[in-house]
Amino acid sequence: METNKYIIDFQKVLIDTNNKKILLELEIREIEKLIHKEENLYLGIGNNLIKYQSKSVFQFDYYPSQFFNNVVHNYLLNNEFNFNSISDNRFKERDIKVAKNAIDFADYYKWLKNINSDTPKSKSLNKSDLTLSQKILSLHYLGLKLDDYDKTKSSKILSKILNQSEDNTRKYLNQLSSATKESELKSTKNLNTLLELFENEQFKEVQNKIKKDIDKLG
């Protein structure tokens, strides 16, 4: 289950946004403006406060400190942060809290970049744009039920219909019927892709089903 607050908040906004690609690009741009802002010298405490104003999904009350930005940069470059590098003084507890928040923010940035690279620029998705897992998940949301049939036989027929590998088709069918593996098929990427696919009003019921599954990820 996702625990990063920045990601959870963005997923909620992304669900109801038609131009998902634009939202992703705007959010990434706002983050890059923030973390490359050289004059971020304030800690957000005491009297030296600069109000942070932005139309981004993520929100800060004040501009984050230079220390926050340093942790973000360090974590993005090395995929880790050495907490032992924090000075052992009266501000250590505060700095540890800031560092943990910065790491979450860096993970959010990496997540956005990854999602953005996987999101089609065009709103219209062709059959060929979908992966096999997304095709099977689409059929599931449209009401296809194969629980009463032999998985091997079902996957063999379905693989011919979809012109895909029988082994991979059986793999995804098994994931769909497994309580422990269903989440592998219903990934954030797959669900957001299908939500875009079913944006047409006549598939409102399907959209609602997908939104409920996205909410479960949070």
C-alpha positions, 0 to 999 in steps of 0.5 A: 500500500502506498504511504508517500503522502505526495504520491497519494495526493497526486493520484487523487487529483490525477483520477479526475483530470482529463489531460493527465500528460499535461498535469504530470508535466506541470507538476514535474516543472514546479518541482524542478523550479523549487529544488533548483531555486538557489535562494532557498535559504530559509528553514520555515521556522522563526521569523525568516519565512517566505510564503510558498505560492504555487499551483502545484498539487504538492503544497508547502506553507513556506519555501523549503530550506537549502538543507531540504534541497540538498537532501533531495539532490543527494538522494536523487543522485545516490538513491540514499541519504546518510543520516549520520551526516546530520550535525549532532546539535540542538537542531538534529531532531528537526533536521532528521524530520526535514530529511525524511520529508525531503526523501519522500519528496524526491521519491515523489519526483522520481515516481512522477518522471516514471509515470510521465514517461509511460503516459501517452501524449495522445488521449486516444488509445488504440488497441495496439497501445495496450499491453497484454495485462491491460487488455485482459484487465479491460476485458475484466472491467467489461464483464468477462468472467472466466472463473467457471472455466479451466484456466489452461483452456481459457488462456489458450482461446484468449491468447488466440483472440488477442494474438498473444503468448498463451503462457503470458495470457495464463499468467495474467488470468491467474493474477486476476483470480488470485487475491494475493497477486491481483495487485500486480495486475492492477498496478497504478500504471495499468489502472490509469491507462485504462481509466483514460481508455474508458473516458467515454461517458458511456463507460462511466460505470467502468470508470467508477470501478477503476477509480475504486480500485485506484483508491484501494492502492492508496 
